[in-house]
């Protein structure tokens, strides 16, 4: 699976919100300035995140976005799924359950792609927004320094 630009931008925007979570709404322009993300695209992404219940918005003077959930309850899988849809290596279908493959090697490869997608989902579910925020602050080791869990 390749994390899309949209998924990366969503994660970056939410890390910014979590780094500056002072309960005051943050404008899209401020998030764009802090992250270097294009504001029009960021507005679309934040709307998708709002629809998924990950952020809330406030209109008017002093308005902007805040996290709707605490950073320790938002996983990278939640964020990526909210803007990109289900986390999968590809849209190849499911392996046949009865062992009968339509084409040579198809079932074996479908099972492998599904397993890879499941591994990625587990990994992205294991990392919370709080983890990434703490890594950015130098309070937690980078993911490469964590021992593998499987």
CNS distance restraints for C-alpha pairs under 8 A (distance, minus, plus):
assign (resid   1 and name CA) (resid  87 and name CA) 7.68 0.50 0.50
assign (resid   1 and name CA) (resid  88 and name CA) 6.25 0.50 0.50
assign (resid   1 and name CA) (resid  89 and name CA) 4.22 0.50 0.50
assign (resid   1 and name CA) (resid  90 and name CA) 6.92 0.50 0.50
assign (resid   1 and name CA) (resid 117 and name CA) 7.26 0.50 0.50
assign (resid   1 and name CA) (resid 120 and name CA) 7.97 0.50 0.50
assign (resid   2 and name CA) (resid  89 and name CA) 7.70 0.50 0.50
assign (resid   3 and name CA) (resid   7 and name CA) 5.92 0.50 0.50
assign (resid   3 and name CA) (resid   8 and name CA) 6.61 0.50 0.50
assign (resid   3 and name CA) (resid  80 and name CA) 7.68 0.50 0.50
assign (resid   4 and name CA) (resid   8 and name CA) 6.26 0.50 0.50
assign (resid   4 and name CA) (resid  84 and name CA) 7.40 0.50 0.50
assign (resid   5 and name CA) (resid   9 and name CA) 5.97 0.50 0.50
assign (resid   6 and name CA) (resid  10 and name CA) 6.09 0.50 0.50
assign (resid   6 and name CA) (resid  45 and name CA) 7.02 0.50 0.50
assign (resid   6 and name CA) (resid  83 and name CA) 6.67 0.50 0.50
assign (resid   6 and name CA) (resid  84 and name CA) 7.20 0.50 0.50
assign (resid   7 and name CA) (resid  11 and name CA) 6.28 0.50 0.50
assign (resid   7 and name CA) (resid  79 and name CA) 7.08 0.50 0.50
assign (resid   7 and name CA) (resid  80 and name CA) 4.87 0.50 0.50
assign (resid   7 and name CA) (resid  83 and name CA) 6.09 0.50 0.50
assign (resid   7 and name CA) (resid  84 and name CA) 6.37 0.50 0.50
assign (resid   8 and name CA) (resid  12 and name CA) 6.18 0.50 0.50
assign (resid   8 and name CA) (resid  80 and name CA) 7.75 0.50 0.50
assign (resid   9 and name CA) (resid  13 and name CA) 6.04 0.50 0.50
assign (resid   9 and name CA) (resid  37 and name CA) 7.08 0.50 0.50
assign (resid   9 and name CA) (resid  42 and name CA) 7.38 0.50 0.50
assign (resid   9 and name CA) (resid  45 and name CA) 7.82 0.50 0.50
assign (resid  10 and name CA) (resid  14 and name CA) 6.24 0.50 0.50
assign (resid  10 and name CA) (resid  42 and name CA) 7.72 0.50 0.50
assign (resid  10 and name CA) (resid  45 and name CA) 6.22 0.50 0.50
assign (resid  10 and name CA) (resid  46 and name CA) 7.35 0.50 0.50
assign (resid  10 and name CA) (resid  49 and name CA) 7.83 0.50 0.50
assign (resid  10 and name CA) (resid  79 and name CA) 6.68 0.50 0.50
assign (resid  10 and name CA) (resid  80 and name CA) 7.34 0.50 0.50
assign (resid  10 and name CA) (resid  83 and name CA) 7.40 0.50 0.50
assign (resid  11 and name CA) (resid  15 and name CA) 6.10 0.50 0.50
assign (resid  11 and name CA) (resid  76 and name CA) 7.08 0.50 0.50
assign (resid  11 and name CA) (resid  79 and name CA) 6.44 0.50 0.50
assign (resid  11 and name CA) (resid  80 and name CA) 7.46 0.50 0.50
assign (resid  12 and name CA) (resid  16 and name CA) 6.26 0.50 0.50
assign (resid  12 and name CA) (resid  35 and name CA) 6.86 0.50 0.50
assign (resid  13 and name CA) (resid  17 and name CA) 6.35 0.50 0.50
assign (resid  13 and name CA) (resid  31 and name CA) 6.43 0.50 0.50
assign (resid  13 and name CA) (resid  32 and name CA) 7.84 0.50 0.50
assign (resid  13 and name CA) (resid  35 and name CA) 6.85 0.50 0.50
assign (resid  13 and name CA) (resid  42 and name CA) 7.90 0.50 0.50
assign (resid  14 and name CA) (resid  18 and name CA) 6.07 0.50 0.50
assign (resid  14 and name CA) (resid  67 and name CA) 7.73 0.50 0.50
assign (resid  14 and name CA) (resid 129 and name CA) 7.49 0.50 0.50
assign (resid  15 and name CA) (resid  19 and name CA) 6.06 0.50 0.50
assign (resid  15 and name CA) (resid 129 and name CA) 6.51 0.50 0.50
assign (resid  15 and name CA) (resid 132 and name CA) 6.96 0.50 0.50
assign (resid  15 and name CA) (resid 133 and name CA) 5.86 0.50 0.50
assign (resid  16 and name CA) (resid  20 and name CA) 6.28 0.50 0.50
assign (resid  16 and name CA) (resid  31 and name CA) 6.74 0.50 0.50
assign (resid  16 and name CA) (resid  34 and name CA) 7.33 0.50 0.50
assign (resid  16 and name CA) (resid  35 and name CA) 7.11 0.50 0.50
assign (resid  17 and name CA) (resid  21 and name CA) 5.68 0.50 0.50
assign (resid  17 and name CA) (resid  26 and name CA) 7.41 0.50 0.50
assign (resid  17 and name CA) (resid  31 and name CA) 7.48 0.50 0.50
assign (resid  17 and name CA) (resid  66 and name CA) 6.75 0.50 0.50
assign (resid  17 and name CA) (resid  67 and name CA) 6.94 0.50 0.50
assign (resid  18 and name CA) (resid  67 and name CA) 7.40 0.50 0.50
assign (resid  18 and name CA) (resid  71 and name CA) 6.58 0.50 0.50
assign (resid  18 and name CA) (resid 129 and name CA) 7.44 0.50 0.50
assign (resid  18 and name CA) (resid 130 and name CA) 7.43 0.50 0.50
assign (resid  18 and name CA) (resid 133 and name CA) 6.53 0.50 0.50
assign (resid  19 and name CA) (resid 133 and name CA) 6.13 0.50 0.50
assign (resid  21 and name CA) (resid  66 and name CA) 7.40 0.50 0.50
assign (resid  21 and name CA) (resid  67 and name CA) 7.82 0.50 0.50
assign (resid  23 and name CA) (resid  66 and name CA) 6.91 0.50 0.50
assign (resid  24 and name CA) (resid  62 and name CA) 7.97 0.50 0.50
assign (resid  24 and name CA) (resid  66 and name CA) 7.10 0.50 0.50
assign (resid  25 and name CA) (resid  57 and name CA) 7.39 0.50 0.50
assign (resid  25 and name CA) (resid  58 and name CA) 6.96 0.50 0.50
assign (resid  25 and name CA) (resid  62 and name CA) 6.79 0.50 0.50
assign (resid  25 and name CA) (resid  63 and name CA) 5.58 0.50 0.50
assign (resid  25 and name CA) (resid  64 and name CA) 4.57 0.50 0.50
assign (resid  25 and name CA) (resid  65 and name CA) 4.81 0.50 0.50
assign (resid  25 and name CA) (resid  66 and name CA) 5.12 0.50 0.50
assign (resid  26 and name CA) (resid  30 and name CA) 6.44 0.50 0.50
assign (resid  26 and name CA) (resid  31 and name CA) 6.84 0.50 0.50
assign (resid  26 and name CA) (resid  63 and name CA) 6.91 0.50 0.50
assign (resid  26 and name CA) (resid  64 and name CA) 4.58 0.50 0.50
assign (resid  26 and name CA) (resid  65 and name CA) 5.09 0.50 0.50
assign (resid  26 and name CA) (resid  66 and name CA) 6.57 0.50 0.50
assign (resid  27 and name CA) (resid  31 and name CA) 6.41 0.50 0.50
assign (resid  27 and name CA) (resid  62 and name CA) 7.97 0.50 0.50
assign (resid  27 and name CA) (resid  63 and name CA) 6.45 0.50 0.50
assign (resid  27 and name CA) (resid  64 and name CA) 4.11 0.50 0.50
assign (resid  27 and name CA) (resid  65 and name CA) 6.27 0.50 0.50
assign (resid  28 and name CA) (resid  32 and name CA) 6.02 0.50 0.50
assign (resid  28 and name CA) (resid  39 and name CA) 6.62 0.50 0.50
assign (resid  28 and name CA) (resid  42 and name CA) 7.20 0.50 0.50
assign (resid  28 and name CA) (resid  43 and name CA) 6.63 0.50 0.50
assign (resid  28 and name CA) (resid  64 and name CA) 6.44 0.50 0.50
assign (resid  28 and name CA) (resid  65 and name CA) 7.35 0.50 0.50
assign (resid  29 and name CA) (resid  33 and name CA) 6.04 0.50 0.50
assign (resid  29 and name CA) (resid  39 and name CA) 6.28 0.50 0.50
assign (resid  30 and name CA) (resid  34 and name CA) 6.13 0.50 0.50
assign (resid  31 and name CA) (resid  35 and name CA) 6.05 0.50 0.50
assign (resid  31 and name CA) (resid  37 and name CA) 7.87 0.50 0.50
assign (resid  32 and name CA) (resid  36 and name CA) 5.40 0.50 0.50
assign (resid  32 and name CA) (resid  37 and name CA) 4.83 0.50 0.50
assign (resid  32 and name CA) (resid  38 and name CA) 6.15 0.50 0.50
assign (resid  32 and name CA) (resid  39 and name CA) 5.46 0.50 0.50
assign (resid  32 and name CA) (resid  42 and name CA) 7.13 0.50 0.50
assign (resid  33 and name CA) (resid  37 and name CA) 7.12 0.50 0.50
assign (resid  37 and name CA) (resid  41 and name CA) 7.83 0.50 0.50
assign (resid  37 and name CA) (resid  42 and name CA) 6.70 0.50 0.50
assign (resid  38 and name CA) (resid  42 and name CA) 6.08 0.50 0.50
assign (resid  39 and name CA) (resid  43 and name CA) 6.13 0.50 0.50
assign (resid  40 and name CA) (resid  44 and name CA) 6.78 0.50 0.50
assign (resid  41 and name CA) (resid  45 and name CA) 6.42 0.50 0.50
assign (resid  42 and name CA) (resid  46 and name CA) 6.08 0.50 0.50
assign (resid  43 and name CA) (resid  47 and name CA) 6.29 0.50 0.50
assign (resid  44 and name CA) (resid  48 and name CA) 6.50 0.50 0.50
assign (resid  45 and name CA) (resid  49 and name CA) 6.29 0.50 0.50
assign (resid  45 and name CA) (resid  83 and name CA) 6.74 0.50 0.50
assign (resid  46 and name CA) (resid  50 and name CA) 5.99 0.50 0.50
assign (resid  46 and name CA) (resid  55 and name CA) 7.45 0.50 0.50
assign (resid  47 and name CA) (resid  51 and name CA) 6.19 0.50 0.50
assign (resid  48 and name CA) (resid  52 and name CA) 6.36 0.50 0.50
assign (resid  48 and name CA) (resid  82 and name CA) 6.52 0.50 0.50
assign (resid  48 and name CA) (resid  83 and name CA) 5.98 0.50 0.50
assign (resid  49 and name CA) (resid  53 and name CA) 6.38 0.50 0.50
assign (resid  49 and name CA) (resid  54 and name CA) 5.38 0.50 0.50
assign (resid  49 and name CA) (resid  55 and name CA) 5.91 0.50 0.50
assign (resid  49 and name CA) (resid  79 and name CA) 7.28 0.50 0.50
assign (resid  49 and name CA) (resid  82 and name CA) 6.06 0.50 0.50
assign (resid  49 and name CA) (resid  83 and name CA) 6.87 0.50 0.50
assign (resid  50 and name CA) (resid  54 and name CA) 5.69 0.50 0.50
assign (resid  50 and name CA) (resid  55 and name CA) 4.77 0.50 0.50
assign (resid  50 and name CA) (resid  56 and name CA) 5.74 0.50 0.50
assign (resid  50 and name CA) (resid  57 and name CA) 7.51 0.50 0.50
assign (resid  52 and name CA) (resid  82 and name CA) 5.88 0.50 0.50
assign (resid  53 and name CA) (resid  68 and name CA) 6.39 0.50 0.50
assign (resid  53 and name CA) (resid  69 and name CA) 7.93 0.50 0.50
assign (resid  54 and name CA) (resid  67 and name CA) 6.11 0.50 0.50
assign (resid  54 and name CA) (resid  68 and name CA) 5.17 0.50 0.50
assign (resid  54 and name CA) (resid  69 and name CA) 6.13 0.50 0.50
assign (resid  54 and name CA) (resid  74 and name CA) 7.46 0.50 0.50
assign (resid  54 and name CA) (resid  79 and name CA) 7.78 0.50 0.50
assign (resid  55 and name CA) (resid  65 and name CA) 6.45 0.50 0.50
assign (resid  55 and name CA) (resid  66 and name CA) 5.59 0.50 0.50
assign (resid  55 and name CA) (resid  67 and name CA) 4.34 0.50 0.50
assign (resid  55 and name CA) (resid  68 and name CA) 4.44 0.50 0.50
assign (resid  55 and name CA) (resid  69 and name CA) 7.27 0.50 0.50
assign (resid  56 and name CA) (resid  65 and name CA) 5.66 0.50 0.50
assign (resid  56 and name CA) (resid  66 and name CA) 5.48 0.50 0.50
assign (resid  56 and name CA) (resid  67 and name CA) 6.16 0.50 0.50
assign (resid  56 and name CA) (resid  68 and name CA) 5.33 0.50 0.50
assign (resid  57 and name CA) (resid  63 and name CA) 7.11 0.50 0.50
assign (resid  57 and name CA) (resid  64 and name CA) 5.49 0.50 0.50
assign (resid  57 and name CA) (resid  65 and name CA) 4.47 0.50 0.50
assign (resid  57 and name CA) (resid  66 and name CA) 6.42 0.50 0.50
assign (resid  58 and name CA) (resid  62 and name CA) 7.90 0.50 0.50
assign (resid  58 and name CA) (resid  63 and name CA) 4.60 0.50 0.50
assign (resid  58 and name CA) (resid  64 and name CA) 5.31 0.50 0.50
assign (resid  58 and name CA) (resid  65 and name CA) 6.48 0.50 0.50
assign (resid  59 and name CA) (resid  63 and name CA) 4.74 0.50 0.50
assign (resid  59 and name CA) (resid  64 and name CA) 6.55 0.50 0.50
assign (resid  67 and name CA) (resid  71 and name CA) 7.72 0.50 0.50
assign (resid  69 and name CA) (resid  73 and name CA) 6.53 0.50 0.50
assign (resid  69 and name CA) (resid  74 and name CA) 6.88 0.50 0.50
assign (resid  70 and name CA) (resid  74 and name CA) 6.89 0.50 0.50
assign (resid  71 and name CA) (resid 128 and name CA) 6.71 0.50 0.50
assign (resid  71 and name CA) (resid 129 and name CA) 4.89 0.50 0.50
assign (resid  71 and name CA) (resid 130 and name CA) 4.65 0.50 0.50
assign (resid  72 and name CA) (resid 128 and name CA) 5.58 0.50 0.50
assign (resid  72 and name CA) (resid 129 and name CA) 6.09 0.50 0.50
assign (resid  72 and name CA) (resid 130 and name CA) 4.86 0.50 0.50
assign (resid  72 and name CA) (resid 131 and name CA) 7.41 0.50 0.50
assign (resid  73 and name CA) (resid 128 and name CA) 6.67 0.50 0.50
assign (resid  73 and name CA) (resid 129 and name CA) 7.63 0.50 0.50
assign (resid  74 and name CA) (resid  78 and name CA) 6.26 0.50 0.50
assign (resid  74 and name CA) (resid  79 and name CA) 7.40 0.50 0.50
assign (resid  74 and name CA) (resid 128 and name CA) 5.47 0.50 0.50
assign (resid  74 and name CA) (resid 129 and name CA) 5.62 0.50 0.50
assign (resid  74 and name CA) (resid 130 and name CA) 7.85 0.50 0.50
assign (resid  75 and name CA) (resid  79 and name CA) 6.57 0.50 0.50
assign (resid  75 and name CA) (resid 124 and name CA) 6.67 0.50 0.50
assign (resid  75 and name CA) (resid 125 and name CA) 5.33 0.50 0.50
assign (resid  75 and name CA) (resid 126 and name CA) 6.94 0.50 0.50
assign (resid  75 and name CA) (resid 127 and name CA) 5.61 0.50 0.50
assign (resid  75 and name CA) (resid 128 and name CA) 4.05 0.50 0.50
assign (resid  75 and name CA) (resid 129 and name CA) 5.80 0.50 0.50
assign (resid  76 and name CA) (resid  80 and name CA) 6.10 0.50 0.50
assign (resid  76 and name CA) (resid 124 and name CA) 5.08 0.50 0.50
assign (resid  76 and name CA) (resid 125 and name CA) 6.12 0.50 0.50
assign (resid  76 and name CA) (resid 126 and name CA) 8.00 0.50 0.50
assign (resid  76 and name CA) (resid 127 and name CA) 6.01 0.50 0.50
assign (resid  76 and name CA) (resid 128 and name CA) 5.95 0.50 0.50
assign (resid  76 and name CA) (resid 129 and name CA) 6.65 0.50 0.50
assign (resid  77 and name CA) (resid  81 and name CA) 5.83 0.50 0.50
assign (resid  77 and name CA) (resid  87 and name CA) 7.54 0.50 0.50
assign (resid  77 and name CA) (resid 121 and name CA) 6.43 0.50 0.50
assign (resid  77 and name CA) (resid 124 and name CA) 4.75 0.50 0.50
assign (resid  77 and name CA) (resid 125 and name CA) 5.01 0.50 0.50
assign (resid  78 and name CA) (resid  82 and name CA) 6.04 0.50 0.50
assign (resid  78 and name CA) (resid 125 and name CA) 7.43 0.50 0.50
assign (resid  79 and name CA) (resid  83 and name CA) 6.68 0.50 0.50
assign (resid  80 and name CA) (resid  84 and name CA) 5.67 0.50 0.50
assign (resid  80 and name CA) (resid  85 and name CA) 7.19 0.50 0.50
assign (resid  80 and name CA) (resid  87 and name CA) 7.56 0.50 0.50
assign (resid  81 and name CA) (resid  85 and name CA) 4.44 0.50 0.50
assign (resid  81 and name CA) (resid  86 and name CA) 5.30 0.50 0.50
assign (resid  81 and name CA) (resid  87 and name CA) 6.27 0.50 0.50
assign (resid  87 and name CA) (resid 117 and name CA) 6.65 0.50 0.50
assign (resid  87 and name CA) (resid 120 and name CA) 7.58 0.50 0.50
assign (resid  87 and name CA) (resid 121 and name CA) 6.24 0.50 0.50
assign (resid  88 and name CA) (resid 114 and name CA) 7.34 0.50 0.50
assign (resid  88 and name CA) (resid 117 and name CA) 4.64 0.50 0.50
assign (resid  88 and name CA) (resid 118 and name CA) 7.49 0.50 0.50
assign (resid  88 and name CA) (resid 120 and name CA) 7.89 0.50 0.50
assign (resid  88 and name CA) (resid 121 and name CA) 7.84 0.50 0.50
assign (resid  89 and name CA) (resid 113 and name CA) 6.14 0.50 0.50
assign (resid  89 and name CA) (resid 114 and name CA) 7.20 0.50 0.50
assign (resid  89 and name CA) (resid 116 and name CA) 6.77 0.50 0.50
assign (resid  89 and name CA) (resid 117 and name CA) 5.07 0.50 0.50
assign (resid  90 and name CA) (resid 113 and name CA) 7.42 0.50 0.50
assign (resid  92 and name CA) (resid 110 and name CA) 6.75 0.50 0.50
assign (resid  93 and name CA) (resid 110 and name CA) 7.17 0.50 0.50
assign (resid  94 and name CA) (resid 110 and name CA) 6.40 0.50 0.50
assign (resid  94 and name CA) (resid 111 and name CA) 7.48 0.50 0.50
assign (resid  94 and name CA) (resid 114 and name CA) 7.68 0.50 0.50
assign (resid  95 and name CA) (resid 106 and name CA) 7.72 0.50 0.50
assign (resid  95 and name CA) (resid 107 and name CA) 4.92 0.50 0.50
assign (resid  95 and name CA) (resid 108 and name CA) 7.53 0.50 0.50
assign (resid  95 and name CA) (resid 110 and name CA) 5.31 0.50 0.50
assign (resid  95 and name CA) (resid 111 and name CA) 5.76 0.50 0.50
assign (resid  96 and name CA) (resid 100 and name CA) 6.32 0.50 0.50
assign (resid  96 and name CA) (resid 101 and name CA) 6.40 0.50 0.50
assign (resid  96 and name CA) (resid 107 and name CA) 6.24 0.50 0.50
assign (resid  99 and name CA) (resid 107 and name CA) 7.57 0.50 0.50
assign (resid 101 and name CA) (resid 105 and name CA) 7.49 0.50 0.50
assign (resid 101 and name CA) (resid 106 and name CA) 6.20 0.50 0.50
assign (resid 101 and name CA) (resid 107 and name CA) 5.71 0.50 0.50
assign (resid 102 and name CA) (resid 106 and name CA) 7.11 0.50 0.50
assign (resid 105 and name CA) (resid 109 and name CA) 6.36 0.50 0.50
assign (resid 106 and name CA) (resid 110 and name CA) 6.07 0.50 0.50
assign (resid 107 and name CA) (resid 111 and name CA) 6.13 0.50 0.50
assign (resid 108 and name CA) (resid 112 and name CA) 6.36 0.50 0.50
assign (resid 109 and name CA) (resid 113 and name CA) 6.13 0.50 0.50
assign (resid 110 and name CA) (resid 114 and name CA) 6.12 0.50 0.50
assign (resid 111 and name CA) (resid 115 and name CA) 6.16 0.50 0.50
assign (resid 112 and name CA) (resid 116 and name CA) 6.21 0.50 0.50
assign (resid 113 and name CA) (resid 117 and name CA) 6.21 0.50 0.50
assign (resid 114 and name CA) (resid 118 and name CA) 6.17 0.50 0.50
assign (resid 115 and name CA) (resid 119 and name CA) 6.19 0.50 0.50
assign (resid 116 and name CA) (resid 120 and name CA) 6.30 0.50 0.50
assign (resid 117 and name CA) (resid 121 and name CA) 6.19 0.50 0.50
assign (resid 118 and name CA) (resid 122 and name CA) 6.16 0.50 0.50
assign (resid 119 and name CA) (resid 123 and name CA) 6.21 0.50 0.50
assign (resid 120 and name CA) (resid 124 and name CA) 6.13 0.50 0.50
assign (resid 121 and name CA) (resid 125 and name CA) 5.94 0.50 0.50
assign (resid 122 and name CA) (resid 126 and name CA) 6.17 0.50 0.50
assign (resid 123 and name CA) (resid 127 and name CA) 6.82 0.50 0.50
assign (resid 127 and name CA) (resid 131 and name CA) 6.16 0.50 0.50
assign (resid 127 and name CA) (resid 132 and name CA) 7.35 0.50 0.50
assign (resid 128 and name CA) (resid 132 and name CA) 6.56 0.50 0.50
assign (resid 129 and name CA) (resid 133 and name CA) 6.06 0.50 0.50
assign (resid 130 and name CA) (resid 134 and name CA) 6.02 0.50 0.50
assign (resid 131 and name CA) (resid 135 and name CA) 6.11 0.50 0.50
assign (resid 131 and name CA) (resid 140 and name CA) 7.20 0.50 0.50
assign (resid 132 and name CA) (resid 136 and name CA) 6.12 0.50 0.50
assign (resid 133 and name CA) (resid 137 and name CA) 6.33 0.50 0.50
assign (resid 134 and name CA) (resid 138 and name CA) 6.15 0.50 0.50
assign (resid 134 and name CA) (resid 139 and name CA) 5.00 0.50 0.50
assign (resid 134 and name CA) (resid 140 and name CA) 5.50 0.50 0.50
assign (resid 135 and name CA) (resid 139 and name CA) 5.67 0.50 0.50
assign (resid 135 and name CA) (resid 140 and name CA) 4.76 0.50 0.50
assign (resid 135 and name CA) (resid 141 and name CA) 6.07 0.50 0.50
assign (resid 135 and name CA) (resid 142 and name CA) 5.94 0.50 0.50
assign (resid 141 and name CA) (resid 145 and name CA) 5.93 0.50 0.50
assign (resid 141 and name CA) (resid 146 and name CA) 6.89 0.50 0.50
assign (resid 142 and name CA) (resid 146 and name CA) 6.98 0.50 0.50
